[in-house]
Amino acid sequence: FAGKINIHYRLPAGIREVRFTLYNIQGRQLWQGIERNNTLAGEHIYHLSGINAQGAVLPAGVYIIRMSAQNAAGKRIFGGEKRITCLK
């Protein structure tokens, strides 16, 4: 990605919260986003701007994006992670 990324995902019924977390390759958490309003079953897109929690633009490099979802009882029911590369 070059500053912006769209994350396409599909949710089953009964999801209360979806969490996206961005890590650098050393495992340091750079950013976290929580989606609570758009948790209906079906296809969704989450927009990641390429700016970390301190408001700085991410430098070129390799990052890990992790997604997890919780049901109404707060139990994590699925998740996954992908390696992404930021190009300048």
Summary of the structure (lengths in Angstrom):
residues: 88
radius of gyration: 13.4
end to end distance: 8.6
largest distance: 41.7
contacts: 220
relative contact order: 0.33
helix: 0%
strand: 62%
